[in-house]
Amino acid sequence: MDKNELLSILKDWNEWQVPLSDIGIIRPEYLNRLAGLIEGSNQVITITGPRRAGKSYLMRQMGRKLSDNGLNRENILFVNFEDPRFTVLDAKLLGQIYDVYKGFVSPTSTPYIFLDEVQDVAGWEKWVLTMHELKKARIIVSGSNAHLLSRELGTLLTGRHIDLTVFPLSFAEYLKFNKIETAKPMDIVGQEAEIDGALCRYIESGSFPEVVLSARKTEVLLSYFEDLLTKDLFRRFRVRKAALMKSLIKYYLSNASNLMTFSAAGRALQANPETVEKFCGYFEDVYLFFSLKRFSFKVKEQEKSPRKIYSVDTGLCNSLGFRFSDNIGRLAENIVFLALKRKQIQDPRTELFYWKDVDHREVDFVVKEGLKVSRLIQVCWDMRDEKTKNRELRSLQKAMKELKVKDAVIITDSLESEEDLGGNVVKVVPLWKWLLSGRASS
C-alpha cells in the first residue's frame, strides 16, 4: 500500500494530533485487569472474546489511560484491521505499517502497539513474535477467536503471552450502562422494582454493549448475527454448507439450556452428526455457544453423556430462536451460566458441570474448585407450585449427599427464603440479587 494512504488510515484511529471523540463507556474491571497485565509483565497480551463484546473500545481506553499517565501519544499505535481500506491483510502489511509509523510519527521510546481483530492477518504471529523477541514494541492483540494463537506459534509463544477474555456486559455493568447505581448496599434500597425491571430487559435484549445503548435493539442484534456468520464463520472456516450451519445455529438458539447430542441435532436437521460436531467446534471457537458436560468421576461417562448448550447472549435467542415470555426460565438459566463462566475465566481452577442421576434427577450447575466440589446451583424460575418446589429440593438433596456438598442455592424470579434439607440449608435467592452478589461475576 502507498505510504501516504497508510498514514491517512492510521491518523484516523490514533490520537497523535487530536483525541478520539468516542472511546466508549469505561468498564473498570477489564481496564484495570489489562493495565495490571501491561504493568506487571513484559509479555504479549492477547485479548479475546465474542465479536462486539467491547475489545476494541477496551484497547482504545487503555491507550488513553497510558497517555493520561504520562506516555507521549506518539508512543502508542492502534491498528484496526477491520478497516475496509486495508486491502491485503498479511505480515508484509504489518511491516509497512510499522515502517510508516516509525518514519512519520517518530516514537521517542519503545511503542505500545495495539493490533485489533488481528486473526485475519496472514502470518501475524511470526511478526509479533519477532517484534517481541527483539524488544521493538510492547504488543497487545485482539481477536474474536478462542484459539487466537495457532498451534505452532502458540507453542513458540508459550510463556510469552497472557490472555484476557472480554465478555458482553454482566448485570452489574448493564445497570451502570443504564445509570442505575448498585455499588453499595444502600444504593439498592428503594430501587428493587427498577432493578427487577432492568433484569427483564437484560434477559430479553441481551448484553452486548452496542445493543444495550441502542433504541433499535433487534436490528443491531440481527446485524451482529450477519457479521458473525460472514466474518467469523463462513469466511474463516470456509464453510460450504452455509444453509445447514445457519439452521443449526437457530436450532441451538431455540434450545438454549437444554440437553443436546450431535445425533439428535443431526436427526432434527437431517444432517450428519460428524458435521454437526465439527460446526459446534466452530461455534465455541467464536464464542457463540458454550457446552456444559455432565459431572462424573469417570471421564468416559462425561464424554458420552449429552451436553447442555448455552448461548453467549440471550438477546440472540429472543431475536432468532424462541419467544421471551414462553422460555424465560431457560433464559434465566442461560444468564446464570454466563455469570459462572465469567467467574471461571478469571479463575482457571474452577470447573463447571451439570449433575444428573439414573432417576433423571438433575441439578443445573456443579461448581468444582480444584479437586473439590464447592457448591450446587439450581435455577427454578417459578417455585410457587408445591410439586415443583419438592422436585427441585429432592434433586438438590440427592446431589448434595452424593457429592458431599453443603453449599447450595436455588435461583428464582422473586422468592427469597431458606430451606432445610436434612441439616443442610439451601438458600432461595432472586436472580437479580444473586447476580449482584459476590457469588456471581461482577
The 8 nearest C-alpha neighbors of each residue, nearest first, counted from 0:
[[1, 2, 5, 4, 92, 95, 86, 85],
 [0, 2, 4, 3, 5, 6, 95, 99],
 [3, 1, 5, 4, 6, 0, 99, 95],
 [2, 4, 6, 5, 1, 7, 99, 0],
 [5, 3, 7, 1, 2, 6, 8, 0],
 [6, 4, 2, 8, 7, 3, 9, 1],
 [5, 7, 3, 9, 8, 4, 10, 2],
 [6, 8, 4, 10, 5, 9, 3, 11],
 [9, 7, 5, 11, 6, 10, 4, 12],
 [8, 10, 6, 12, 11, 7, 13, 5],
 [11, 9, 7, 13, 12, 8, 6, 15],
 [10, 12, 9, 8, 13, 7, 14, 19],
 [13, 11, 9, 10, 77, 78, 8, 14],
 [12, 14, 10, 15, 11, 77, 9, 76],
 [15, 13, 18, 17, 16, 19, 72, 12],
 [14, 16, 72, 73, 13, 17, 10, 18],
 [15, 17, 14, 18, 13, 10, 72, 73],
 [16, 18, 14, 15, 19, 13, 20, 10],
 [19, 17, 14, 20, 16, 15, 13, 63],
 [20, 18, 21, 14, 17, 22, 13, 12],
 [19, 21, 18, 22, 17, 23, 14, 12],
 [22, 20, 23, 19, 56, 24, 18, 59],
 [21, 23, 56, 59, 60, 20, 19, 24],
 [24, 22, 21, 56, 25, 60, 57, 59],
 [25, 23, 26, 22, 176, 56, 21, 60],
 [24, 26, 27, 23, 60, 30, 57, 22],
 [25, 27, 28, 29, 30, 24, 172, 57],
 [28, 26, 30, 29, 31, 25, 32, 24],
 [27, 29, 31, 30, 26, 32, 441, 33],
 [30, 28, 32, 31, 27, 26, 33, 165],
 [31, 29, 27, 33, 32, 28, 34, 26],
 [32, 30, 34, 33, 29, 28, 27, 35],
 [31, 33, 35, 29, 34, 30, 28, 36],
 [32, 34, 36, 30, 35, 31, 29, 37],
 [35, 33, 31, 37, 32, 36, 38, 30],
 [34, 36, 32, 38, 33, 37, 39, 31],
 [35, 37, 33, 39, 34, 38, 40, 32],
 [38, 36, 34, 35, 39, 40, 33, 41],
 [39, 37, 35, 36, 40, 34, 41, 33],
 [38, 40, 36, 37, 35, 41, 34, 42],
 [41, 39, 42, 37, 38, 36, 35, 43],
 [40, 42, 43, 37, 39, 137, 38, 159],
 [41, 43, 159, 160, 40, 44, 161, 137],
 [42, 44, 160, 138, 139, 159, 161, 45],
 [45, 43, 139, 161, 160, 162, 42, 140],
 [46, 44, 162, 140, 141, 139, 161, 163],
 [47, 45, 141, 163, 164, 162, 140, 44],
 [48, 46, 164, 142, 143, 141, 165, 144],
 [47, 49, 165, 143, 164, 166, 286, 50],
 [50, 48, 143, 286, 52, 285, 51, 166],
 [49, 51, 143, 52, 48, 227, 53, 285],
 [52, 50, 53, 49, 207, 54, 209, 208],
 [51, 53, 167, 166, 50, 49, 207, 54],
 [52, 54, 56, 51, 55, 57, 208, 165],
 [55, 53, 57, 56, 52, 58, 165, 141],
 [56, 54, 58, 57, 53, 59, 115, 141],
 [55, 57, 59, 53, 58, 54, 22, 23],
 [56, 58, 60, 54, 55, 59, 61, 53],
 [57, 59, 61, 55, 60, 56, 62, 54],
 [60, 58, 62, 56, 61, 57, 22, 63],
 [59, 61, 63, 57, 62, 58, 22, 56],
 [62, 60, 64, 58, 59, 63, 57, 65],
 [61, 63, 59, 65, 60, 64, 58, 66],
 [62, 64, 60, 66, 61, 65, 67, 59],
 [65, 63, 61, 67, 62, 66, 60, 68],
 [66, 64, 68, 62, 63, 67, 70, 61],
 [65, 67, 70, 63, 69, 68, 64, 72],
 [68, 66, 64, 69, 65, 63, 70, 62],
 [69, 67, 65, 66, 70, 64, 63, 71],
 [68, 70, 66, 67, 71, 65, 72, 64],
 [71, 69, 66, 65, 68, 72, 74, 67],
 [72, 70, 73, 74, 66, 69, 75, 107],
 [71, 73, 74, 15, 75, 66, 70, 14],
 [72, 74, 106, 71, 75, 15, 104, 105],
 [73, 75, 110, 106, 72, 71, 111, 108],
 [76, 74, 111, 73, 72, 110, 112, 62],
 [75, 77, 112, 113, 111, 78, 13, 74],
 [76, 78, 113, 13, 112, 114, 12, 75],
 [79, 77, 114, 115, 113, 80, 76, 9],
 [80, 78, 115, 81, 82, 114, 77, 116],
 [79, 81, 82, 116, 115, 78, 117, 85],
 [80, 82, 79, 83, 116, 85, 115, 84],
 [81, 83, 80, 84, 79, 85, 8, 78],
 [84, 82, 85, 81, 86, 80, 79, 87],
 [83, 85, 82, 86, 8, 81, 4, 5],
 [86, 84, 83, 87, 82, 88, 80, 81],
 [85, 87, 84, 88, 83, 0, 82, 92],
 [88, 86, 85, 89, 92, 120, 0, 91],
 [87, 89, 120, 121, 92, 86, 85, 119],
 [88, 90, 121, 120, 91, 92, 122, 87],
 [89, 91, 93, 122, 92, 123, 121, 126],
 [90, 92, 94, 93, 89, 95, 88, 96],
 [93, 91, 95, 90, 94, 89, 96, 88],
 [94, 92, 90, 96, 91, 95, 97, 89],
 [93, 95, 91, 97, 92, 96, 98, 90],
 [94, 96, 92, 98, 97, 93, 99, 91],
 [97, 95, 93, 99, 94, 98, 100, 92],
 [96, 98, 100, 94, 95, 99, 101, 93],
 [99, 97, 95, 101, 100, 96, 102, 94],
 [100, 98, 102, 96, 97, 101, 103, 95],
 [99, 101, 97, 104, 98, 102, 103, 96],
 [102, 100, 105, 98, 99, 104, 103, 97],
 [103, 101, 99, 100, 105, 98, 104, 97],
 [102, 104, 100, 105, 99, 101, 6, 98],
 [103, 105, 100, 101, 102, 106, 73, 99],
 [104, 106, 101, 102, 103, 107, 100, 73],
 [107, 105, 74, 73, 108, 104, 101, 110],
 [106, 108, 105, 74, 109, 73, 71, 110],
 [107, 109, 106, 110, 74, 71, 136, 105],
 [108, 110, 136, 135, 111, 74, 137, 107],
 [111, 109, 74, 136, 75, 108, 112, 137],
 [110, 112, 137, 75, 136, 138, 76, 74],
 [111, 113, 76, 138, 75, 77, 110, 137],
 [112, 114, 77, 139, 140, 76, 138, 78],
 [115, 113, 140, 78, 117, 77, 139, 141],
 [114, 116, 79, 141, 117, 140, 78, 80],
 [117, 115, 142, 141, 118, 80, 114, 79],
 [116, 118, 115, 119, 120, 142, 114, 141],
 [119, 117, 120, 142, 116, 147, 144, 123],
 [118, 120, 117, 121, 88, 116, 235, 80],
 [121, 119, 88, 89, 118, 117, 123, 122],
 [122, 120, 89, 123, 119, 90, 88, 118],
 [123, 121, 90, 124, 125, 89, 120, 126],
 [122, 124, 126, 90, 125, 120, 121, 127],
 [123, 125, 127, 126, 122, 128, 152, 148],
 [126, 124, 128, 127, 123, 122, 129, 152],
 [125, 127, 129, 123, 124, 128, 130, 90],
 [128, 126, 130, 124, 129, 125, 131, 123],
 [127, 129, 125, 131, 126, 130, 124, 132],
 [128, 130, 132, 126, 131, 127, 133, 125],
 [131, 129, 127, 133, 135, 128, 132, 134],
 [130, 132, 134, 128, 129, 133, 127, 136],
 [131, 133, 129, 134, 130, 128, 135, 127],
 [132, 134, 130, 135, 131, 129, 136, 128],
 [135, 133, 131, 132, 136, 130, 137, 109],
 [134, 136, 130, 133, 109, 131, 137, 110],
 [137, 135, 110, 109, 134, 111, 138, 130],
 [136, 138, 111, 112, 110, 139, 131, 43],
 [139, 137, 112, 43, 136, 111, 113, 140],
 [138, 140, 44, 113, 43, 45, 112, 114],
 [141, 139, 114, 45, 113, 115, 46, 44],
 [142, 140, 46, 115, 116, 45, 47, 117],
 [141, 143, 116, 47, 144, 118, 117, 147],
 [144, 142, 49, 48, 50, 47, 285, 145],
 [143, 145, 285, 147, 146, 142, 284, 47],
 [144, 146, 284, 147, 285, 47, 143, 48],
 [147, 145, 144, 148, 284, 149, 150, 47],
 [146, 148, 144, 145, 149, 118, 142, 47],
 [147, 149, 153, 146, 152, 150, 124, 151],
 [150, 148, 152, 153, 151, 147, 146, 124],
 [151, 149, 153, 152, 154, 148, 146, 155],
 [150, 152, 154, 153, 149, 155, 148, 156],
 [153, 151, 155, 154, 149, 150, 156, 148],
 [152, 154, 150, 148, 156, 149, 155, 151],
 [153, 155, 152, 157, 151, 156, 150, 149],
 [156, 154, 152, 153, 157, 151, 128, 159],
 [155, 157, 159, 153, 154, 152, 158, 160],
 [158, 156, 154, 159, 155, 153, 160, 152],
 [157, 159, 160, 156, 42, 161, 155, 154],
 [158, 160, 42, 156, 157, 43, 161, 41],
 [159, 161, 43, 42, 44, 158, 156, 157],
 [162, 160, 44, 45, 43, 42, 163, 159],
 [163, 161, 45, 44, 46, 164, 160, 47],
 [162, 164, 46, 45, 47, 165, 161, 44],
 [165, 163, 47, 48, 46, 162, 166, 344],
 [164, 166, 48, 47, 52, 54, 163, 167],
 [167, 165, 52, 48, 168, 164, 49, 341],
 [166, 168, 52, 207, 206, 208, 169, 165],
 [169, 167, 206, 172, 173, 207, 170, 166],
 [168, 170, 172, 171, 173, 441, 167, 338],
 [169, 171, 173, 172, 174, 168, 434, 435],
 [172, 170, 174, 173, 169, 441, 435, 175],
 [173, 171, 175, 169, 170, 174, 168, 176],
 [174, 172, 170, 176, 171, 175, 168, 169],
 [173, 175, 179, 177, 171, 172, 176, 178],
 [174, 176, 178, 172, 177, 179, 173, 180],
 [177, 175, 173, 174, 178, 172, 212, 179],
 [176, 178, 174, 175, 179, 173, 212, 211],
 [179, 177, 175, 176, 174, 180, 173, 181],
 [180, 178, 174, 175, 177, 181, 176, 194],
 [179, 181, 182, 175, 186, 178, 174, 187],
 [182, 180, 186, 183, 187, 179, 184, 171],
 [181, 183, 180, 186, 184, 187, 185, 171],
 [182, 184, 186, 185, 181, 187, 180, 188],
 [185, 183, 186, 187, 181, 182, 188, 180],
 [184, 186, 188, 187, 183, 181, 182, 189],
 [187, 185, 181, 183, 184, 188, 180, 182],
 [186, 188, 190, 185, 184, 181, 189, 191],
 [189, 187, 185, 190, 186, 191, 184, 181],
 [188, 190, 191, 187, 192, 186, 193, 185],
 [191, 189, 187, 193, 188, 192, 194, 186],
 [190, 192, 194, 193, 189, 195, 187, 188],
 [193, 191, 195, 194, 190, 196, 189, 197],
 [192, 194, 196, 190, 195, 191, 197, 179],
 [195, 193, 197, 191, 196, 192, 190, 198],
 [194, 196, 198, 192, 197, 193, 191, 431],
 [197, 195, 193, 199, 198, 194, 192, 200],
 [196, 198, 194, 200, 195, 199, 201, 193],
 [197, 199, 201, 195, 196, 200, 202, 194],
 [200, 198, 202, 196, 201, 197, 203, 195],
 [199, 201, 203, 197, 198, 202, 204, 196],
 [202, 200, 198, 205, 199, 203, 204, 197],
 [203, 201, 199, 200, 205, 204, 313, 198],
 [202, 204, 200, 314, 201, 205, 199, 323],
 [205, 203, 314, 201, 200, 202, 313, 216],
 [206, 204, 314, 313, 201, 312, 202, 203],
 [205, 207, 168, 167, 208, 211, 201, 312],
 [206, 208, 167, 210, 209, 52, 211, 205],
 [209, 207, 211, 210, 206, 212, 168, 167],
 [208, 210, 212, 211, 207, 213, 51, 219],
 [211, 209, 213, 216, 207, 212, 208, 219],
 [210, 212, 208, 209, 213, 206, 207, 216],
 [211, 213, 209, 210, 208, 214, 176, 177],
 [214, 212, 210, 215, 211, 216, 209, 219],
 [213, 215, 216, 212, 210, 211, 217, 219],
 [216, 214, 213, 218, 217, 219, 210, 220],
 [215, 217, 210, 219, 218, 213, 214, 220],
 [218, 216, 220, 219, 215, 221, 318, 204],
 [219, 217, 221, 220, 216, 215, 222, 223],
 [218, 220, 222, 216, 217, 221, 210, 223],
 [221, 219, 223, 217, 222, 218, 224, 216],
 [220, 222, 224, 218, 223, 219, 217, 225],
 [223, 221, 219, 225, 220, 224, 218, 226],
 [224, 222, 220, 226, 221, 225, 219, 227],
 [223, 225, 221, 227, 222, 226, 220, 228],
 [226, 224, 228, 222, 227, 223, 229, 221],
 [227, 225, 223, 229, 228, 224, 230, 222],
 [226, 228, 231, 224, 225, 230, 229, 223],
 [227, 229, 225, 232, 226, 233, 231, 230],
 [228, 230, 233, 226, 227, 234, 232, 231],
 [231, 229, 234, 227, 226, 232, 228, 233],
 [230, 232, 227, 235, 228, 229, 234, 233],
 [231, 233, 228, 235, 236, 234, 230, 229],
 [234, 232, 238, 229, 237, 236, 235, 228],
 [233, 235, 237, 230, 236, 232, 229, 231],
 [236, 234, 232, 231, 237, 233, 230, 119],
 [235, 237, 238, 232, 234, 233, 281, 231],
 [238, 236, 234, 233, 235, 239, 232, 241],
 [237, 239, 233, 236, 240, 241, 234, 232],
 [238, 240, 241, 237, 233, 242, 236, 244],
 [241, 239, 243, 242, 238, 244, 245, 233],
 [240, 242, 244, 243, 239, 238, 245, 233],
 [243, 241, 245, 244, 240, 246, 247, 239],
 [244, 242, 246, 240, 245, 241, 247, 268],
 [243, 245, 247, 241, 246, 242, 248, 240],
 [244, 246, 242, 248, 247, 243, 241, 249],
 [247, 245, 243, 249, 244, 248, 250, 242],
 [246, 248, 250, 244, 245, 249, 243, 251],
 [247, 249, 251, 245, 250, 246, 252, 244],
 [250, 248, 252, 246, 251, 247, 320, 253],
 [249, 251, 247, 253, 248, 252, 246, 254],
 [252, 250, 254, 248, 253, 249, 255, 247],
 [251, 253, 316, 320, 249, 255, 254, 250],
 [254, 252, 320, 250, 321, 251, 255, 249],
 [255, 253, 251, 252, 257, 250, 256, 308],
 [254, 256, 309, 252, 257, 308, 253, 251],
 [257, 255, 309, 308, 329, 307, 333, 254],
 [258, 256, 307, 255, 254, 308, 259, 329],
 [257, 259, 307, 306, 305, 308, 256, 260],
 [260, 258, 305, 306, 307, 257, 308, 263],
 [259, 261, 305, 263, 262, 264, 306, 258],
 [260, 262, 272, 264, 263, 275, 276, 265],
 [263, 261, 265, 272, 260, 264, 266, 271],
 [262, 264, 266, 260, 265, 261, 267, 259],
 [265, 263, 267, 261, 266, 262, 268, 260],
 [264, 266, 270, 262, 272, 268, 263, 269],
 [267, 265, 269, 263, 264, 268, 262, 270],
 [266, 268, 264, 265, 269, 263, 270, 262],
 [267, 269, 265, 270, 266, 264, 247, 246],
 [270, 268, 266, 265, 267, 271, 264, 272],
 [271, 269, 265, 268, 272, 266, 275, 274],
 [270, 272, 274, 273, 265, 275, 269, 262],
 [273, 271, 275, 265, 262, 261, 274, 276],
 [274, 272, 276, 271, 275, 277, 261, 262],
 [275, 273, 277, 271, 272, 276, 278, 270],
 [274, 276, 272, 278, 273, 277, 261, 279],
 [277, 275, 279, 273, 274, 278, 261, 272],
 [278, 276, 274, 280, 279, 275, 273, 281],
 [277, 279, 281, 275, 280, 276, 274, 282],
 [280, 278, 282, 276, 281, 277, 275, 283],
 [279, 281, 277, 283, 278, 282, 284, 276],
 [280, 282, 284, 278, 279, 283, 285, 277],
 [283, 281, 279, 287, 284, 280, 285, 288],
 [282, 284, 286, 288, 280, 285, 281, 289],
 [283, 285, 145, 281, 282, 286, 144, 280],
 [286, 284, 144, 283, 282, 287, 143, 145],
 [287, 285, 283, 49, 284, 288, 282, 311],
 [286, 288, 282, 311, 285, 283, 310, 289],
 [289, 287, 310, 283, 309, 286, 282, 311],
 [290, 288, 309, 283, 308, 310, 291, 287],
 [289, 291, 308, 307, 306, 309, 292, 288],
 [290, 292, 307, 306, 352, 308, 289, 293],
 [293, 291, 306, 352, 301, 294, 353, 290],
 [292, 294, 353, 352, 301, 354, 295, 304],
 [295, 293, 352, 354, 353, 301, 292, 296],
 [294, 296, 297, 301, 293, 300, 298, 354],
 [295, 297, 298, 294, 301, 300, 299, 293],
 [298, 296, 295, 300, 299, 301, 294, 302],
 [297, 299, 301, 300, 302, 296, 295, 303],
 [300, 298, 302, 301, 297, 303, 304, 295],
 [299, 301, 303, 297, 298, 302, 304, 295],
 [302, 300, 298, 299, 293, 304, 303, 295],
 [301, 303, 299, 300, 304, 298, 292, 305],
 [304, 302, 300, 301, 299, 305, 298, 306],
 [303, 305, 301, 302, 300, 306, 293, 292],
 [306, 304, 260, 259, 258, 303, 307, 292],
 [307, 305, 292, 291, 258, 259, 290, 308],
 [306, 308, 258, 291, 257, 290, 256, 259],
 [309, 307, 290, 256, 255, 289, 257, 306],
 [310, 308, 255, 289, 256, 288, 333, 290],
 [309, 311, 288, 312, 287, 255, 289, 313],
 [312, 310, 287, 288, 286, 309, 313, 337],
 [313, 311, 310, 314, 205, 315, 206, 316],
 [312, 314, 316, 205, 315, 202, 330, 317],
 [315, 313, 205, 204, 317, 316, 312, 203],
 [314, 316, 318, 313, 317, 312, 319, 220],
 [317, 315, 320, 252, 313, 314, 319, 318],
 [316, 318, 314, 321, 315, 320, 322, 319],
 [317, 319, 315, 316, 320, 314, 217, 220],
 [320, 318, 316, 317, 315, 249, 321, 252],
 [321, 319, 253, 316, 252, 317, 249, 318],
 [320, 322, 253, 317, 316, 323, 319, 326],
 [321, 323, 317, 325, 324, 326, 320, 318],
 [322, 324, 326, 325, 327, 317, 203, 321],
 [325, 323, 326, 327, 322, 203, 321, 328],
 [326, 324, 323, 322, 327, 321, 328, 329],
 [327, 325, 328, 329, 323, 324, 330, 322],
 [326, 328, 330, 329, 324, 323, 331, 325],
 [329, 327, 331, 380, 330, 326, 332, 379],
 [330, 328, 332, 331, 327, 326, 256, 333],
 [329, 331, 333, 327, 332, 328, 313, 334],
 [332, 330, 334, 328, 333, 329, 327, 335],
 [331, 333, 329, 335, 330, 334, 378, 336],
 [332, 334, 330, 336, 331, 335, 309, 256],
 [335, 333, 331, 337, 332, 336, 330, 338],
 [336, 334, 332, 338, 333, 337, 339, 331],
 [335, 337, 333, 339, 334, 338, 340, 332],
 [338, 336, 340, 334, 339, 335, 341, 333],
 [339, 337, 335, 440, 341, 340, 336, 439],
 [338, 340, 342, 336, 337, 341, 343, 439],
 [339, 341, 337, 343, 342, 338, 336, 344],
 [342, 340, 338, 344, 339, 343, 440, 337],
 [341, 343, 339, 440, 345, 340, 344, 346],
 [342, 344, 340, 346, 349, 345, 341, 347],
 [345, 343, 341, 346, 342, 347, 340, 164],
 [344, 346, 342, 343, 347, 341, 164, 340],
 [345, 347, 343, 348, 344, 349, 342, 368],
 [348, 346, 349, 344, 343, 345, 350, 368],
 [349, 347, 369, 346, 368, 350, 343, 367],
 [348, 350, 368, 343, 347, 367, 346, 369],
 [351, 349, 367, 366, 368, 348, 343, 352],
 [350, 352, 366, 365, 367, 364, 349, 291],
 [353, 351, 365, 294, 292, 293, 364, 291],
 [352, 354, 364, 293, 363, 365, 294, 362],
 [355, 353, 362, 294, 361, 293, 365, 363],
 [354, 356, 361, 360, 359, 362, 353, 357],
 [355, 357, 359, 358, 360, 361, 354, 398],
 [356, 358, 359, 355, 360, 361, 354, 397],
 [357, 359, 356, 360, 355, 361, 394, 397],
 [360, 358, 356, 357, 355, 361, 394, 354],
 [359, 361, 394, 355, 358, 356, 362, 357],
 [360, 362, 355, 354, 394, 359, 363, 356],
 [363, 361, 354, 377, 364, 353, 395, 394],
 [362, 364, 353, 377, 376, 361, 354, 378],
 [365, 363, 353, 376, 352, 375, 362, 366],
 [364, 366, 375, 352, 353, 351, 374, 367],
 [367, 365, 351, 374, 373, 372, 350, 375],
 [366, 368, 372, 350, 373, 371, 349, 351],
 [369, 367, 349, 371, 348, 370, 372, 373],
 [368, 370, 348, 371, 367, 349, 350, 372],
 [371, 369, 368, 367, 372, 348, 373, 349],
 [370, 372, 368, 367, 369, 373, 366, 404],
 [373, 371, 367, 366, 374, 368, 404, 370],
 [372, 374, 367, 366, 371, 368, 404, 406],
 [375, 373, 406, 366, 407, 372, 365, 404],
 [374, 376, 407, 365, 364, 366, 406, 408],
 [377, 375, 364, 408, 407, 409, 363, 365],
 [376, 378, 409, 363, 362, 410, 408, 379],
 [379, 377, 410, 409, 332, 380, 411, 363],
 [380, 378, 411, 381, 410, 382, 377, 409],
 [379, 381, 411, 412, 328, 378, 382, 410],
 [380, 382, 379, 383, 411, 412, 384, 328],
 [383, 381, 388, 384, 387, 379, 380, 411],
 [382, 384, 381, 385, 388, 387, 414, 386],
 [383, 385, 387, 382, 386, 388, 381, 389],
 [384, 386, 388, 387, 389, 383, 382, 390],
 [387, 385, 389, 388, 384, 390, 382, 391],
 [386, 388, 390, 384, 385, 389, 382, 391],
 [387, 389, 385, 382, 391, 386, 390, 392],
 [390, 388, 392, 386, 391, 387, 393, 385],
 [391, 389, 387, 393, 388, 392, 386, 394],
 [392, 390, 394, 388, 389, 393, 387, 395],
 [391, 393, 395, 389, 394, 390, 396, 388],
 [394, 392, 396, 390, 395, 391, 389, 397],
 [395, 393, 360, 391, 397, 392, 396, 361],
 [394, 396, 392, 398, 393, 397, 399, 391],
 [395, 397, 393, 399, 394, 398, 392, 400],
 [396, 398, 400, 394, 395, 399, 401, 393],
 [397, 399, 401, 395, 400, 396, 402, 394],
 [400, 398, 404, 396, 402, 403, 397, 401],
 [399, 401, 403, 397, 398, 402, 396, 404],
 [400, 402, 398, 399, 403, 397, 404, 396],
 [403, 401, 399, 404, 400, 398, 372, 397],
 [404, 402, 400, 399, 401, 405, 398, 372],
 [405, 403, 399, 402, 406, 374, 373, 372],
 [406, 404, 423, 407, 399, 403, 374, 424],
 [405, 407, 374, 404, 375, 373, 408, 425],
 [408, 406, 375, 425, 374, 376, 405, 426],
 [407, 409, 426, 376, 425, 427, 377, 410],
 [410, 408, 377, 427, 378, 376, 426, 428],
 [409, 411, 378, 428, 430, 429, 427, 379],
 [412, 410, 380, 429, 379, 413, 430, 414],
 [411, 413, 380, 429, 430, 414, 381, 410],
 [412, 414, 429, 411, 415, 430, 428, 380],
 [415, 413, 429, 411, 428, 412, 416, 427],
 [414, 416, 428, 427, 429, 413, 417, 426],
 [415, 417, 427, 426, 414, 418, 428, 425],
 [418, 416, 426, 425, 427, 424, 419, 415],
 [417, 419, 425, 424, 420, 426, 416, 427],
 [420, 418, 424, 423, 422, 421, 425, 417],
 [421, 419, 423, 422, 424, 418, 396, 425],
 [420, 422, 423, 419, 396, 424, 418, 400],
 [421, 423, 420, 419, 424, 405, 418, 425],
 [424, 422, 420, 421, 419, 405, 425, 406],
 [423, 425, 419, 418, 420, 426, 417, 422],
 [426, 424, 418, 407, 408, 417, 419, 423],
 [427, 425, 417, 408, 416, 428, 409, 424],
 [426, 428, 409, 416, 415, 417, 408, 410],
 [427, 429, 415, 410, 411, 426, 409, 433],
 [430, 428, 413, 411, 412, 432, 410, 431],
 [429, 431, 433, 432, 410, 411, 412, 434],
 [432, 430, 434, 433, 429, 435, 198, 195],
 [431, 433, 435, 429, 430, 434, 436, 428],
 [434, 432, 436, 430, 435, 431, 428, 429],
 [435, 433, 431, 439, 432, 436, 430, 170],
 [436, 434, 432, 433, 171, 431, 437, 441],
 [437, 435, 433, 438, 434, 439, 432, 441],
 [436, 438, 439, 435, 440, 441, 433, 434],
 [437, 439, 436, 440, 433, 434, 435, 339],
 [440, 438, 434, 437, 338, 436, 339, 441],
 [439, 441, 338, 342, 341, 339, 438, 437],
 [440, 171, 169, 439, 435, 437, 170, 172]]
